[in-house]
Amino acid sequence: MSAVSPALAKTITELQLLKTLGQFALGGGTNLALRYNHRVSVDIDLFTNDIIGINGFKEIAEEAIQFYGDNVTGIDYPCKLNDQFVFLRFFIKQKDAFIKVEILQNFQRLDDIETIDGIKLLSTKDVGLLKLMSASNRASKKDIYDLDFITDTIPLPDLYAHLEAKQNKFNKEEYQTIFDLDKETSPIERPELLISFDEIRKISGSRPSHSQDLIQITEGSKIWKESRYSWLRKVRALCRVLGLEYPKPKGYDL
């Protein structure tokens, strides 16, 4: 089983060839699924570090309709506060599936965009930094599973240090994103949030999110139990590096 279906890969390529999306790079779990082939991913998250504003998002929607016609559905702006705090969501029908597409702006990068097999990608590091914030605030097992793979190649203390450097570099109001409206808590201030993924939290429908949190693992990849244990060990090691007491997660002995 491939982690990214041919239809999904084709749609990513088509979208990035649109004039209005030429500056956008793929992030999220599908980026990592292309790299690791570790779990099935079905959504498309496209990011730019620029602010294109409400009119820029409308132009994207219009061009998508021109290209896909009636196969584009559910065009929505779940957050549309102003030109800075806005994002676009829509669905594209491909064969028997509807692919969710979310377009996001003003997400700053530390690395240059990479191109693999014709698809523009955020770097593994930049995806990892977004995942650290997501895992600390939205309690998704998919994020933890992804982070375990990322930190097999980028040690967690290094990724953590990169997050701190990024937050220090991009700390002005002009760099705020839709997630800053929720006053997210950074794991830099509260590292224990990195093991809070078993908690049940309410996810706002006005923010980007996973379609669902079921991890569909590809053949030969780590099972969830193994990845979960691996991640907890890594967070424990991070706490040692930071000189902090490890906050044992509830119901799990490590």
N, C-alpha and C positions, 0 to 999 in steps of 0.2 A: 504494500500500500504506500502510495506517495503522500507526503504530508501536504503538498500543494497540488491540487488537481490541475490538469491541463486547462480547463475552463477558467480557473482562477488566475493562473499565470498569464493566460491570453488576455484576460480583462485588465490585469495590472499593466501589461505592456500597452494595450490600447489607450488606457487612461493617460499614461505618461506621455503618449504621443500627441495628445490634445494640446493645442497652443496654450490654453489657460492653465494647464497642469504641468507644463514643461519644467518648472522650477521645484516641483514637489518630489519628495523621496519617500519610499515605502518604509514604514516603521512597524511597531507592534509585533504580534506573534507570527504573522505571516512572513515578515522579514527573517525571523529566526528559523521558521519552518523551512524556508528556502536554503538556509545555511546548514542546519543540523538534521533536517528530515526526521525530527524527533516526535512531533505530534501533529495531528491534522489541524490545519487552520483554514477558516472559511471566510474571513473578513479582510477588507482592505482599509488600511489606515495610511493616509498620505499627509506628509508634513512639509511645511516650509518655515524658514526662520524669519520671513518677512511678514508684514501686515498688508493684506490685500483688501481688507475692508468688506463691508456688506455688498457693495457693487461688484467687487472681485469675485465673491462667492456666487452671486447671481449670474455672472458671465460663465463660470464653471458649469452651473446647472444648465444654462442655455446650450452650451456647447455639448454637454453630455446628451441632452435631448436631441440635438441635431444629429449626433452620431448614432445613438442607440434607439431613437424613436420611442415607440410605445414600450420598449423593454426597460425604460427607466421609470421607476415608480417611487412613491413615498418620499418625494423631495421635501425636506424639512430643515428648519433652522432651530434645533432644540435650545440653543442659547443665542440670543440676538439682541444683546444689550446695547452695543455700539460697534464702531468699526474695529475696535481692539478685541472685544469680548463677543465673539461670534464663531460658530462653526456650522458646517453643512453636512447633512446626512441624506443619503438616498440609497435605493436598491436597484440592482441591475439583474434582469432575468437572463440567465444563461442555461439553455436546455431545461432541465427540470429543477434548477436551483435558483434561489434569489441570493445574490451576493450583496452583503451590506458594505457600503462605502462611506467612510467618514473622512472629511477634509478639514485639516487643522492648520492654524497659522500661529506665527510668533513663537515657535518652539526652537529655542537656540541650540546650536550644536557646538561640540568641542572639536569634532573631526570633519573633514571634507566628506561630501557624498561619494559613495562607492557605486560602481556599476558592475553588476554580475549578470551574465547571460542577457544583457540588454536591459536589465531592470535597475533603476536607480534606487539605492538603499542607504538609509542611515547606517552609520558604522555600528558594529556590535556594542562598542562602548556607549554610544549615544542612546541606543535602545535600552541598554542596561540601566542607564541613569533614569530614564523614564519609568522603567519597571521598578526600580527601587522606590520611587515616589508612589507609584500605583500600588505596589504591594503594601506600603505603609499606611495607605489611606482607604483602599477599596477591598482589601482582604480577598484576593482572588488566588485560588490554587494554581491556575494557569500561569500567573505571574511568578509564583514561587518555582514552579516546574521550569519555566524559561530561565529564571535567574540561576537555578542550579546548573544548567548547561552553560550559561554565560560565564559563571564563576569557576567553571572547570578550566577556562583559558585565561580569564582575567580574575586574579585572586580578589575575593571580596574586600579585603582591606584596601586594595588599589582602587577598586570601583567606588568604594565609599569615599576615598580621598578625592577622586575625580568629581564626585557629586558635590563635595564641600567646595572644591575649586570653582565648579560651575556656578554654584549658588552665590559665591563671593563675587564672581565676575559679572553675573547678570542679575544684579539685585536692585535695579531701578524700576520704577513703576512702568516704564515703557516696555519692559521685558515680561510683564505679567501676562499670564494666559487665563483661559476660562477656568482652570483648576484653582487659580489664586482667589477666585470669587468664593470658593469654599473654605478659604483659610486652611489649606492643607498643612499637615504637620510633617516636617522633614525627619527622616531617620537620623539625620545629623544631630538633631536635638533629642530625639527619642529612639535610640537604636532598638529598643525592645519591640517596636512596632513591626520589625522585620520577622517576628515569629507570631504575629497576631492573626495569621491567615485563617485560623479555625473559628474566629469570631464571626458572628452574623451581623452584618452592617447593612443599612439601607443605602442603596445606590440610586443617585438622582438620575431620572430619565433625561435630564437636560445636559448630561455630560456624556462623553464617549465611554463606552463600556463593552465588555465581551457579550456576544450574543447569548452565551451560556457558559457555565464554568466546568462543564464536563471535559475531562482530558481524554482525548482519543489518541492513544499512544500508538506509534507505528511499530512494526515488527522489529525486534532487536534493540529497541530503546529502553531506557530505565523505566521500571514501573514506578507508580506514584509513591509507594511506601519507601522505596530505595531513595528516590529523589528527595522526599520529605526529610528523611533521616540525614542525608548528605547536607541539605540546606541548614538544618538545625546545628549540625557540627560546625559548619562554616560560620554561622552567626556566633556560636560559642567561642570560636577562635578569634573572631573580630572583637568580641568583648574583652578577651585577654589582651589583645593589641591595644585597645583603648583604655585598659586599666579599669574596666567596669565589671560588676558582678553580673553573671549570666542569669537572666530572668527565665527560669525554667517554664516552658509552656505548659498550660493546663492539660492534664490527662496524658502526658507523654514523658516517659522517663529517659533522660539522656544525661 
